[in-house]
């Protein structure tokens, strides 16, 4: 995948670096040359242009990009202008960052369907990690259903999947097992890639390298993970 990340503040730079390490081609864009220079060895490409100026778009490969992420932080005006100009230049997919409800409403009126607030996402994730030990990542499908990646509870290490009935015991469905491997991307840079096995081998023995990808209600995850705290 090819990405443009506009705005290399704390969030934008972290995202761009992470996407690069995952093997994607990333164009990091910021108006501040000193910021762009700081990340030139960590992001595939870095470009110093003012994204609020129409003439700047001549130097951006928008037609060849799969996803544009507007990660600009506190400058709501710059975010809105940049989003409008990206739309004007027919970016295939634009993901917008909203700082507040008004900002979100304006982005929606421009026609942006995917809008996020990283602070809200981080707070919700951190809250789950505080409440349930072992949570790596989580995604809410609905109010009563989440997909959560968790470290293998200690009591299940060394056991075969077939010996644990998550469905019956906790009303949770094990849908995949994830692990991380070190690889090199197309530039020869080392990166950590996730490998997901969806065709589960019932004879697989769970280890500390495994991450369980499970689906179910939050209260059931709390029940399973809370048992470690009670035991």
ABEGO torsion letter per residue (X at the ends): XBBBBBEABAAAAAAAAAAAAAGBBBBBBBABAAAAAAAAAABABBBBBBAABAAAAAABBAAABABBBBABBABAAAAAAAAAAAAAAGBABBBBBBABAAAAAAAAAAGBABBBBAAAAAAAAAAAAAABBGBABBBBABAABBBBBBBBBAAABGBBAAABBAAAAAGBBBABBBBBBBBBBAAGBBBBBBBBBABBBAABBBBAABBBBBBEBAAAAAAAAAAAAAX
